[in-house]
């Protein structure tokens, strides 16, 4: 019996061939179970939800998809404390057999650090072993339908088919009119991932408690020293973003139900959240500071969290605020959303750093390094008012490249440098070898080349689709989210 013939259970390891697995059938089986979970949630049948989760986490299809998830992503070559990676079909096939709940015991995380955005502080990451990653991916398949179906409508971080552009589009919808809110509560949570209460997670997350407790209490190893974990969910775990999102779900309802001055229509309360960054709108600064903020603090305290004192503040929309790399501000009553100064400054610093670090490479090799960076930054900001900013960025990059060229040819004239590195339209170009050994011309991507596509937003509250049937939705929209 092969893995293709029997996908409901797990065939013997000796008979399994990783390369012969029918992945379309695997995806179809997982999608079907996820859609059934969504239907059970909407019917309020939580006992059936639990039974379907058990079926999914014990099925061959779920286990195979979980192993594929951790062996196909960017961290597939990063081992945990055991130093093991699954890099061959034989190891992957054996990994499917090793995903057993009976006798499973999570291993400590391997602690590593990455620099934060400010460059001064470092963010701790916990790297699980491959087995723990695959087990988390398996249970995430069973938790995703619940998180998507019960999540806040205006939560946009770590969710399928939702992006920062959707959150910024919601900001536009909230502030675009003359009668829109004029006050903003800029919120940020201090150490969100590191401080979530374990007791709250174990009581409220609909997942097998024995498995969840192991992930939360497993501890970590930093410089060969073992440390216990009493709070938080580790950054670096596959399931951690879903746990953090489900912890903060309900904030929108808590704000709406918080007692406040005036009617709901007069208060103009809205929440836009991306992971642990959020903004709350209101009709006045007093309303947000005196009536709404205590409710937010109480909501977070129940989950072991608290607002960040340095990043949480009240702002008038005429003064503007930065959110997800964009600046949202009204100028004499007209709303304009532009790339924030901090985002532009950080981007140009990164570009200049690459140029300064490569004084001896060819122009073509430099372009190969710069183009993905420029194109990615442009695509992120193309949904807002960015035409003038893109032109400014192009000019700043041109100046940096001109200094780079002058440094390479100190005794050459400006005309000679232009003819060598810049075309008739001042486009920076170079030559790079292709696969056949021939040289081809490459040109630097200009930020102003990226067209602005306007403001768009995905539909609210996406949920899975029943295979062969109509999409399940509580609000009538055709959902963009699809199960794994």
VODRENNU-228338 format. One record per residue: x, y, z of N, C-alpha, C, O in turn. Coordinates in steps of 0.001 Angstrom, whole numbers, plus 500000, padded with zeros to 6 digits. Layout:
BEGIN
XYZXYZXYZXYZ...
//
This chain:
BEGIN
500854498806500000500000500000500000500888501242500000501832501322500786500605502192499147501427503380499039500772504541499740499618504474500164501554505633499855501025506837500498499913507448499672499016508097500210499969507240498357498934507814497510497613507084497689496548507700497670497683505793497860496461504998497929495688505245499198494457505218499176496369505489500317495681505664501594496139506966502227497242507044502768495295507987502162495641509282502715494964509544504041495323510503504725493998508729504432493312508953505690494200508583506870494204509285507881494955507489506755495859507075507817497286507148507339497551507600506225498211506706508175499627506770507838500121505397507426500073504480508245500593505204506202501104503908505766502441503606506421503073504512506966502882502369506383504181502031506972505304502830506330505268503123505134506317503186507148507411504023506666508129503386505479508494504076504527508333502055505538509056501393504450508320501515503133508958501515502080506976501622503153506194501657501919505964503069501423505351503256500371506442504076502155506126505456501804507215506065500935508404505946501234506807506706499876507732507420499004507315508882498979506237509216498490508161509744499502507822511164499610507491511751498238506557512544498118508225511382497226508041511966495899506772511466495199506364512040494189506144510410495718504939509884495071503650510333495768502562509910495376503758511179496789502552511652497490501729512529496548502273513407495878500436512292496501499518513082495679499144514343496459498233514320497287499851515440496190499667516650496996498332517328496740497795517990497628497791517175495545496455517738495300495422517073496201494538517729496751495552515769496337494616515041497183494838515389498657493880515486499425496097515574499047496408515978500420495762517329500736495100517480501763495957518305499851495360519631500061493838519536500104493195520195500921493273518728499237491818518600499189491272518023500500490244518486500996491943517025501060491504516437502321491565517443503462490644517533504274492668518204503518492813519205504584491782520310504423491179520743505404491574520771503191490577521826502954489189521375503369488422522147503944488869520125503076487537519630503419487319519645504934486262520059505409488315519194505682488187519185507137488145520607507694487395520878508631488933521508507133488911522892507606487560523554507346487051524291508191486985523289506182485667523845505873484601523289506817483683524010507206484717522022507183483767521432508135483924522065509515482939522237510234485146522409509887485366523089511162484672524444511168484051524822512161484778525179510058484132526488509976482616526351510091481981527121510812482033525390509395480578525186509473480155524827510891479107525281511349480945524024511596480613523655512971480697524865513897479889524996514817481674525758513660481794526971514482480572527859514292479996528351515262480183528060513045479044528933512772477742528348513288476792529084513555477691527018513432476507526375514007476587526301515535475647525848516188477720526751516105477885526723517545478129525335518113477926525125519309478552524391517305478774523003517738480262522812518067481014522251517271480670523279519232482091523251519590482577521839519886483767521559519743481688520948520294482084519555520454482503518943519136483474518189519074481766519269518069482119518765516742483403519419516243484202518784515555483598520690516593484844521364516221486035520615516792487025520379516099485931520244518063487024519524518719487266518165518060488411517751517879486179517475517703486321516172517051486972516305515676487805515479515303486599517336514923487185517544513601488657517951513708489474517556512877488989518734514723490396519075514945491211517809515214492330517671514721490654516898515986491354515646516272491570514861514980492651514315514757490552514806514135490691514094512863491796514703512005492596513987511402491830516037511957492813516706511114494232516502511639495149516245510858494420516615512950495766516506513499496271515068513555497461514844513780495381514083513353495809512682513336495782512080511926496069510895511754495440512887510924495343512374509563496701512390508869497573513196509198496866511490507908498093511473507120498234512762506312499332513307506199497138513244505757497196514459504929497680515653505740498520516424505277497146515807506963497578516914507805499055516813508150499771517813508106499516515620508492500920515434508853501838515668507655502888516297507788501446515165506492502275515363505298502388516836504946503466517314504593501263517564505042501281518990504726502112519769505737502781520737505376502074519352507012502874520024508042504362519833507779505140520779507903504764518617507419506175518360507118506606519155505892507708519703505856505740519216504893506080519979503689506234521462504020507092522139503454505407521965504934505473523377505311506842523722505917507418524758505582507363522872506798508615523215507476509844522845506657510950523268506993509680522063505589510830521696504755510883522488503456511811522316502666509899523353503225509889524170502012510071525654502298510249526435501363510032526070503574510138527498503869511594527933503986512509527129503808511801529219504288513160529769504302513998529244505468515227529273505414513336528767506517514081528262507668514356526781507623514697526181508643514214526175506452514355524714506359515771524231506666515962523063507004516767525114506554518144524722506830518625525201508187519810525097508503517699525732508997518050526222510332517660525186511374516469524973511598518618524538512016518273523487512983517930524060514351518227525218514644517301523236515185517048523589516571518184523115517459519321522980517008517869522861518730518927522460519668519493521079519346520610520761519756518733520248518613519229518906518291520104518877517048520691517843516729520200520009516338521045520090515154520531519328513952521280519125512996519264518895513966518728518051512902517925518870511895517167519764512273518099518558510609517263519120509551516777517977508659517407516923508561515639518221508016515059517214507122515303517661505686514514518418505121516394517193505104516800517684503785516795516618502704517268516871501596516269515420502997516190514375501978514779513787501968514091513835502987514336513232500836513005512615500791512823511522501839511732511359502385513898510767502124513795509698503115513534510270504509512713509738505256514235511356504860514030511989506164512627512589506260511996512525507315512141513168505169510804513762505184509732512695505347508760512888506078509913511575504668508948510490504810508957509938506236507907509631506801510143509818506800510242509342508180509642510355509151509083509973510179509755511656508826509214512704509696507700512601509814507141512860510879507033512223508724505578512058508776505209511006509814504249511178510565505971509919509854505713508856510821506018509295512252505423508786513202506952510247512401507360510670513749506381511656514382506485511945515574505434512176513603504453513132514145503346512364514870502245512184514350503666511926516062502694511179516869502453511941518172503397512403518813501189512068518557500871512772519783501257511957521017501693512524522019501100510635520952501443509794522092502961509770522279503708509417521366503397510151523473504820510163523774505548511401523286506764511497523446504827512360522690505490513570522180505931514459523342505187514664524301507134514972523241507653515892524249508468516975523541509453516685522862508038518228523714508714519344523051510097519564523660510286519387524864511058519949522825512415520238523273512608521740523454511860522530522877513598522146524246513837523590524443514155524286523126514600523659522164513920525577523103514183526387521924515645526825521905516286526956522947516147527044520714517489527611520568517359529117520422516789529600519443517880529862521387517710531314521395518730531979520481519922531672520530518246532890519652519101533717518810518527535129518804517396535345519239519303536085518314518883537486518370519025538122516989519981537864516259518043538962516655518104539742515412517931541212515768517230541520516731518545542131515025518418543561515352517013544077515093516359543676514130516554544975515966515268545631515759515423546753514750516518547019514255514294547415514452514302548435513407515214549599513760515846550178512876515294549957515066516117551105515441517613550813515380518424551736515449517994549526515250519394549156515131520144549087516448521267548586516488519545549581517533520227549589518831519866548371519668520724547790520333518604547987519633518157546849520436518049545599519563518026545672518335517984544450520240517869543180519528516606542453519967516197542531521126515992541740519015514775540992519282515121539513519461515764538921518595514697538911520580515008537490520785514098536590519955512892536822519870514680535576519350513922534572518602514193533195519202515320532881519585513150532385519279513303531012519747513134530050518579512066530005517967514166529285518263514137528376517120513789526969517617514604526351518301512601526448517290512264525078517699512990524055516834513545524389515788512976522811517288513513521721516476512572521470515287511440521954515276513038520725514306512211520426513141510942519677513542509866519939513006511071518747514484509894517989514925508873518898515597507674518776515345509340519812516454508416520736517118507784521696516112506607522035516230508571522136515119508016523015514080506918522304513305505863522883513046507165521043512933506167520296512178504916520050513020503802520107512497505083519779514305503925519574515169503122520869515310501891520833515327503800521997515409503106523288515466502372523569514157501240524050514167503020523268513032502368523468511734501128522590511606500130523001511013501191521376512164500052520463512109498871521023512900497742521026512409499123521491514106498031522033514924497579523404514427496446523815514680498453524105513729498040525381513130496989525153512043496085525971511874497103524051511310496086523727510310494702523596510945493696523954510332494656523079512180493377522910512864492932524177513573491752524338513883493884525087513833493543526313514560493206527468513626492446528362513997493766527458512413493543528552511461492065528816511161491656529977511187491243527800510878489830528087510592489108528771511749488234529609511525489467528420512986488849529058514147489311530504514257488500531403514479490626530733514099491161532090514204490571533007513141490270534167513422490400532495511912489869533322510836488371533586511005487893534672510677487646532619511504486199532760511620485805533635512801484825534377512726486558533554513885486197534299515093487020535571515275486799536304516239487968535853514372488855537007514533488138538333514336487046538383513770488764539409514811488219540753514644488161541114513161489081540794512408487081541778512738486968542142511310488108543025510827488528542904509676488619543912511680489656544855511261491016544513511846491792545398512208491295543222511932492628542736512284493293542254511001492718541441510276494504542746510709495112542494509407496471541795509474496990541388508435497056541645510647498374541036510748498310539529510890497435539009511582499231538815510242499357537357510328498068536657509909497688535653510512497400537169508893496173536532508421496255536355506916496826537181506204495669535257506445495718534952505019494992536022504209493933536515504596495598536363503074495017537304502123494763538683502726493927539436502226495487539019503805495405540361504374496814540915504492497767540171504721496937542208504336498259542812504254498244544185504903497173544694505234499430544806505096499459546185505578498687547143504678498113548117505163498667546878503369497917547744502455496430547748502790495770548778502652495895546611503229494489546548503628494236547380504878493212548055504982495170547334505831495023548130507047495074549622506731494307550404507295495976550020505831496068551434505454494810551862504693494343552990504846494266550965503879493026551283503166491882551506504151491036552371503927491847550740505233490826550950506252491018552300506944490041552960507297492266552710507137492535554052507677491957555118506753491362556096507206492143554913505455491593555866504483490073555949504599489510557043504573489409554806504726487958554794504839487483555486506118486418556102506140488279555380507177487872555967508457488035557484508489487284558169509183489017558023507740489349559445507876489041560282506638489293561487506650488510559697505582488434560410504304487407561529504274487578562472503502486356561474505071485262562447504985485473563612505946486279563536506874484739564681505706484816565844506595484249565532507973484668566118508971483298564608508023482675564242509293483365563059509964482845562509510934484531562663509457485257561520510007485849561851511371485885563020511755486313560846512111486946561106513413488139562045513274488796562092512234488404562791514342489517563749514320490612563387515310491680564000515298490364562396516173491338562015517191491784560571516969491015559728516506493041560310517310493628558985517099494374558562518359495147559329518933494121557315518776494875556695519867495838555711519231495428554654518751497128556059519226498155555188518661498612554209519741499187554611520752498352552937519519498659551938520533499737550962520106499854550609518933500508550543521066501503549501520856501636548734522163501547549325523239501848547428522080501893546578523266503336546249523608504109545816522753503684546459524855505058546219525293505335544713525350504688543978526097506298544275524555506708542872524562505541541916524414505361541018525237504743542104523368503508541327523215503768539823523267503161539119524073504651539334522428504898537891522363505495537359523668505237536218524052506294538189524349507039537713525515506225537723526807506653537131527797505066538378526825504360538574528090502943538029528124502252538213529126502483537368527072501127536811527091501013535785528215501890534939528388499940535868528962499734534981530101499529533535529637498666533266528801500311532619530174500136531205529856498786530693530342498137529893529668498367531159531517497076530709532066495938531103531146495008530325530936496008532320530589494937532764529684494943531923528403493884531522527919496127531658527858496212530865526632495655529462526843494885528964526021496046528824527947495594527451528203494091527383528428493462526364528140493519528457528937492078528460529213491240528813527994490098528368527880491797529618527069490973530176526005491310529715524596490485529889523699492474529138524358492832528707523002492281527298522779492641526381523516491412527105521776490782525793521546491725524817520853491615524565519653492637524284521621493632523354521110493947522367522230493652522639523394494538521231521893494848520213522891495771520796523965496895521202523667495295520836525213496000521549526279497366520934526578498321521665526843497475519620526541498751518983526864499842519404525879500979519668526271499482519462524596500456519865523573500802521341523718501975521713523681499772522193523887500004523635524003500874523951525221501765524797525144500621523284526325501400523548527536502869523220527331503739523925527843503151522170526597504552521824526329505252522924525541506391523275525847504580523474524527505196524550523735505433525789524583506440526476524411504514526079525494504633527292526306505682527137527401506377528101527724505809525960527969506681525750529132508008525088528783508762524716529683508310524933527498509485524150527121510799524820527483511808524132527639510821526165527623512059526875527938512942527079526719512575526713525603514121527673526947515041527906525831516482527805526329516760527915527523517384527591525378518815527489525678519531528659525024519486528837523807520190529451525855520929530622525370522369530516525872522620530546527077523303530394524942524732530259525270524954529086526230525659529205527233524338527961525898524501526698526631523904526724528037524210525860528858523055527711528314522388527795529614520889527664529393520326528336528529520238526801530171518797526579530041518025527574530907518377527817532061516953528151530319516093529105531028514645528629530927514198528170529876513928528748532037512506528420532035511708529587531449512146530736531511510545529290530885509632530326530389508350530280531202507682529249531278508017531416531812506817531507532641505698532264531944504530532101532297506036533087530962505035533867530226505444533944528766506598533704528411504470534284527925504748534570526534504760533345525635504796532201526086504729533640524347504851532607523322506037532986522458506119534139522036506961532081522172508245532453521568508099532981520149507371532416519334508810534089519864508880534577518487509812533659517713510963533459518101509322533115516643510073532148515856509314530853515683509616530074514779508322530608516546507488529430516399506420529634515337505907530741515177506083528584514615505115528692513521503738529083514041503017529835513385503368528581515212502025528809515724501928530090516544500822530512516881503058530724516876503049531901517746502229533068517203501485533675517973502324533420515904501494534528515407500000534275515558499246535201515856499558533028515357498134532725515508497720532866516964496647533398517250498561532395517897498246532523519317498171533991519727497274534383520474499112534808519241499098536235519572497856536920519004497243537758519666497491536562517778496303537158517170495034536788517934494178537640518173494916535520518316493727535083519041493678535698520439492598535889520998494845536005520999494876536680522291494295538083522197493596538530523105494585538781521096494123540159520940492756540258520275492160541335520263492248539167519725490894539197519169489892539465520291489992538908521384488939540318519996487985540737521015488204542175521450487348542771522104489374542742521078489650544133521422488668545080520744488248546078521331488307544761519512487364545612518773486005545651519471485400546715519598485525544484519923484240544437520633484345545111521988483399545761522431485495544963522661485674545598523970485627547117523853485073547791524721486204547655522788486173549109522579484748549573522276484296550597522788484051548811521442482681549189521075481745549170522286480817549974522369481993548245523231481114548104524397481574548915525604480908548913526640482710549610525482483214550408526596482309551629526811482027552349525853481851551877528039481016553070528299481768554348527945482941554502528285481089555255527265481726556501526838480681557586526697479481557314526665481143558795526616480258559956526453479648559954525060480290559556524089478415560398524975477730560481523687477275559126523179477500558097523815476631559145522021476161557915521396477290557267520594478344557870520392477058556033520139478068555349519327478316556096518024479447556164517543477267556646517466477414557405516223478255558657516439479062559033515589478055559291517583478821560500517875480266560186518243481166560980517970480488559029518862481846558688519311482776558377518151483972558656518236482252557800517055483035557486515853484224556587516167485351556856515752483953555515516906485008554598517327485288553552516256484370552904515753486553553396515915486992552361514986488342551834515467489137552569516051488584550555515215489882549949515522490486549391514246489812548693513487491756549698514008492518549083512923493764548479513572494581549198514147493902547154513478495013546473514163495813545632513182495260544929512335497123545724513321498036544848512579498991544245513603499908544912514082498762542968513933499526542288514997499354543057516296498228543209516771500455543552516890500332544272518153500355545783517982500370546511518975500358546271516748500230547706516470498775548010516120498171547309515309498218549042516723496819549349516447496563550841516614497289551537517325495525551314515950495055552685516125493556552639516405492826551825515838493116553525517285491701553658517622491294555082517281491968556031517682490210555241516552489732556565516179488604556990517117487928556154517716488416558295517233487351558819518080487029560252517727487755560891516964485947560757518278485497562116517955486284563178518704486253564345518315487003562800519787487779563786520543488899563080521297488824561881521568489938563843521630491043563299522398490609562926523811491092561947524380489680563726524379489191563439525735488443562109525764488578561337526713487663561846524736486924560586524662487875559397524677487664558433525413488919559469523862489850558349523773490693558202525038490922557090525515491155559337525580492043559282526733491345558961528040491912558273528888490133559443528217489449559279529500488452558125529507488261557486530542487819557850528383486773556819528355487257555493527771486940554431528307488016555542526685488368554325525957489657553692526467489738552468526573490660554497526782491950553934527197491845553017528417492484551965528416491073553357529460490959552414530592490422551044530187490847550031530743489497550993529231488979549719528754490030548915528017490086547693528151490871549597527233491955548922526515492970548358527500493421547223527354493326549155528504494293548704529508493756547483530261494498546534530514492474547508530616491877546369531326491838545124530453492093544020530935491521545292529176491491544162528238492868543509528146492982542284528173493910544330528037495263543795527912495737543171529223496403542135529219495393543803530340495847543293531637495301541900531906495978541077532522494081541628531448493491540301531624494323539227530939494288538062531335495073539619529908495892538683529131497377538783529476498224538214528788497679539512530550499061539652530988499852540678530215501082540666530270499184541577529488499855542549528627499613543963529135498749544197529980500386544897528606500199546307528932500685547162527762501578546748527024500092548373527586500528549241526485501966549714526696502430549857527827502654549950525589504007550499525646503926552000525908503317552738525134504541552448527003504457553864527382505124554759526345504670555881526121506202554280525702506910555147524759506193555302523430506299556347522788505462554274523009504855554304521676503367554609521684502795554865520624502720554592522845501277554854522919501047556342523160501586556912524108500251556964522308499992558399522457498702558784521752498176558047520918498205559976522120497000560546521509497417561607520500498299562421520773496779561594519329497167562482518236495942563040517548494926562358517418496041564288517106495012564882516269495310564538514817496471564540514409494285564244514037494492563829512654495144564938511836495800564658510833494974566197512251495631567306511547497140567292511772497892567831510961497591566675512878499027566534513122499575565268512469500769565176512188498698564294512230499092563069511544499754562057512455500202562384513554499809560826511983500449559747512740501047558744511766500589558606510632502079558045512229502735557008511429502165555647511805502017555326512984501847554850510784501285553520511015501729552610509880501421552864508715502446551557510219502907550559509248503742551172508127503619550780506966504587552132508480505475552741507496504848553843506680505503554392505795503593554190506947502911555266506226502556556397507190502395556173508390502439557592506665502001558736507450500591559108507027500339559401505858499681559094507980498268559408507736497988560773508336498138560974509541497579561711507490497403563083507982496424563842507091496336563603505887495691564764507716494822565668506970495490567022506839495997567582507812495483567539505613496025568858505324494873569768504943494323569662503846494507570672505858493364571569505640492105570791505262491361571183504364491887569703505952490682568913505738490800567836504676489877567037504518491917567787503933492094566775502888493036565687503397494142565984503850492603564431503323493393563309503817494423562875502780494090562616501624495681562800503215496752562293502369497526561238503164497913561471504309497742560099502552498535559029503158499789558860502320499717558523501138500939559095502937502214559064502226503204558174502967503011557902504152504258557714502298505317557001503029505882557887504128506152559067503900506062557327505315506542558121506444508002558509506245508748557828505541508399559611506874509782560081506772510749559040507332511839558839506795510343558389508406511204557367509000511416556194508051512513555643507970510351555812507328510464554714506377511387555081505228512215554271504810511248556304504712512109556762503611513559556830504073514468556409503357513768557359505269515127557498505796515788556132505981516951555952505622515044555165506544515607553831506759515909553140505433516922552452505306515025553324504437515238552702503129516484553266502449517320552514501948516604554602502435517761555214501785519055554861502512520098554705501877518996554734503838520187554329504582520627552917504176521822552638504076519662552041503947519990550678503525520589550664502115521556549948501854520008551459501207520534551531499835521949552092499840522839551546499188522157553189500579523496553798500628524498552852501264525665552822500872524044552070502254524939551101502874525411550047501897526582549666501908524502549569501044524884548570500034525871549171499038526844548523498651525616550412498626526497551060497645527889551283498234528895551031497570527945551754499482529253552004500113530006550707500399531237550684500385529268549633500658529916548358500978530436547642499743531123546628499871530129548142498549530548547478497309531247548459496367530758548710495265532386549014496789533059549997495927533765549381494729534081550079493765534017548071494784534826547450493740534049546530492813534615546030491841532756546287493085531982545401492214531616546136490942531685547363490881531228545385489928530816546008488668529446546662488824528714546371489771529111547532487903527816548199487942526676547188487849525651547331488515526864546171487022525825545166486876525576544406488164524427544164488533526658544022488859526495543312490128525839544190491184525055543697491995526142545466491185525511546393492126524018546519491844523206546571492768523664546569490570522254546670490184521497545422490611520356545519491065522113544247490474521469542999490883521145543023492382520134542458492799521984543665493189521719543773494622520651544818494937519850544632495853520637545913494182519747547029494505518323546841493981517367547248494642518170546237492814516851546166492188515779545477493048514679546018493165516048544308493657515005543698494486514610544571495670513441544604496057515585545283496249515306546154497383514416547328496978513440547638497661514759547978495867513982549140495419512582548711494986511592549358495328512509547621494234511207547166493744510299546735494906509101547019494889510853546060495900510060545633497044509543546807497847508383546811498258510389547812498080509948549000498826508888549764498042507921550261498619509067549854496745508074550536495905506731549822495940505691550464496080506744548516495816505493547766495827504756547912497147503525547905497180505507548046498237504870548221499545504150549562499626503072549649500213504741550619499036504196551977499181503399552442497965502958553590497929503207551590496981502547552038495756501057552291495938500427552890495067500475551843497063499039551998497266498662553357497864497480553642498054499658554193498161499365555481498795499861556609497900500327556370496786499757557845498397500196559019497635501727559057497699502296559560498668502378558536496689503821558311496784504615558824495591505826558608495538503990559488494642504691559890493428505872560825493722506971560613493207505649561860494549506721562800494866507803562133495695508990562406495513507398561262496602508385560553497424509244559649496555510457559577496752508641558966495607509403558099494711510429558908493907511557558455493710510049560085493453510991560934492714512144561372493618513299561401493193511818561713494869512872562087495822513819560915496068515034561100496139513271559725496197514096558535496418514994558286495206516173557972495366514449558421494002515259558237492788516428559214492755517547558841492401516164560466493125517221561483493105518302561157494131519492561292493847517886560725495333518856560389496373519712559187495966520914559164496232519097558187495321519861557013494866520818557417493743521952556940493692520367558293492845521243558768491766522470559460492346523589559228491886522268560312493355523412561000493950524393560014494575525606560184494451523877558986495246524749557982495855525523557211494783526707556922494960524862556879493673525540556156492597526559557041491883527603556556491447526268558314491762527218559224491122528493559326491969529603559339491437528316559398493305529495559431494183530276558122494077531507558119494106529544557006493952530201555703493797531035555672492516532173555201492522530465556176491422531185556179490141532377557130490178533444556804489657532207558303490788533312559267490886534450558695491737535625558936491458534091557940492772535127557332493606535931556282492864537100556067493184535334555623491880536044554610491090536928555242490014537950554672489630536536556404489536537273557049488428537517558515488789536865559417488264538463558726489686538699560066490206539253561024489149539077562236489270539904560512488135540551561379487147539733561515485863540204562095484884538519560985485864537695561060484670536682562208484786536287562614485879536284562704483628535335563821483604533921563329483842533641562133483772533028564281484125531625563942484353530997563339483101530181562422483192531385563863481910530845563334480663531260561883480438530458561064479988532526561568480754533002560189480586532244559240481516531852558146481109532040559663482762531319558825483736529883558616483281529345557515483398529263559668482765527882559512482312527802558515481162526907557670481142528715558599480216528672557692479075528925556238479479528412555317478844529714556034480534530064554675480936528959554022481767528679552835481601528325554799482669527392554202483628525935554620483435525036553958483952525688555696482707524324556207482596523946556357481125524734556833480308522738555945480812522256556049479445521803557455479103521968558375479905521230557629477913520757558953477495519711559543478448519630560761478612518910558665479077517900559161480010518395559099481448517588559115482378519704559029481646520348558991482958519975557730483748519984557748484979519656556665483065519363555401483731520672554655483990521443554419483060520925554287485234522146553574485621522076552144485081521083551452485307523120551691484369523077550368483764524434549679483907525435550302484260524435548385483624525663547596483679525476546280482944524441546045482321526481545428483020526459544135482344526624543022483373527425543131484301525857541953483194526010540763484054526010539533483155525344539527482120526751538489483537526771537267482717525504536446482931524983536381484044525010535818481862523859534933481994524338533487482130525533533239482294523409532537482063523751531127482270524682530592481187525467529676481432524590531168479986525418530686478874526787531357478811527589531061477925527053532265479759528331532959479746528314534247478953529307534974478938527200534546478291527094535803477550526695536927478492526088536687479535527034538138478124526723539298478956525420539953478482525188540131477286524604540293479434523366541004479121523306542295479918523897542415480991522590543242479376522504544561480006521389544576481046520284544095480794521687545131482210520685545322483253520623546803483608521640547496483594519429547279483925519213548690484244518626548811485641517798547995486044519050549816486370518536550035487717517053550381487669516624551222486880516292549729488510514862550006488601514654551353489279515213551615490344513861552192488664513559553506489237512272553445490041511292552825489630512293554097491190511106554079492051509904554685491349508781554211491518510134555735490559509024556404489886508400555544488791507319555861488295509081554445488405508496553542487403507302552780487966506440552328487213507250552638489281506201551838489905504896552623489901504825553674490538503861552154489209502603552907489154501839552802490457501892551781491143501127553866490794500282553843491987498957553202491631498308553594490661498553552202492428497326551463492111496139551927492932495060551342492836496315552972493743495191553452494548494986552602495780495797551729496087493911552857496478493618552178497735492691551013497489491647551164496854493074549824498000492224548651497873492257547891499183493201548016499963491240547116499415491170546381500673490467545064500447489501544980499689490969544021501123490314542724501027489022542733501812488831543563502701488143541817501487486858541760502143487015541411503617487955540725504016486064541904504420486106541641505837485787540180506139485076539515505386486314539707507228485957538421507829486025537260506838485009536599506620487190536983506225487257535889505270487184534541505962487721534368507057486523533589505327486397532238505867486512531246504731486408531638503569486726529957505031486986528982503965485794528729503050484664529128503330486088528063501967485073527687500994484808526190501095485734525392501245483545525822501011483197524409500982483612523845499626483201524384498599484412522778499587484800522211498296483573521836497467482700521091497915483532522370496254482430522045495365481158522806495662480117522525495068481222523782496588480003524498496949480247525988497035481218526498496475479382526678497725479479528122497858480375528485499036480537527691499962480961529695499004481795530107500133480960530326501384479813530769501321481573530000502541480914530238503813481267531644504254482451531949504399480303532504504470480580533863504899479413534392505696478253534122505385479737535160506740478689535707507576478244537094507124477284537649507659478944537652506136478618539019505760478266539176504284478050540300503830478202538091503524477781538171502134478898538388501142478672538253499940480140538730501609481244538928500687481801537579500233481736536587500960482338537564499038483059536362498596484440536408499230485207537326498938484781535468500072486038535572500833487259535347499978487230534573499022488341536036500330489611535830499647490436534748500335491291534123499707490183534526501623490969533516502340490593532128501924489416531833501714491559531287501803491321529883501512492072529041502531493160529427502957491526527917502928492274527053503839493491526475503154493621526523501931494393525921503972495653525410503437495449524472502283496420523959501726
//
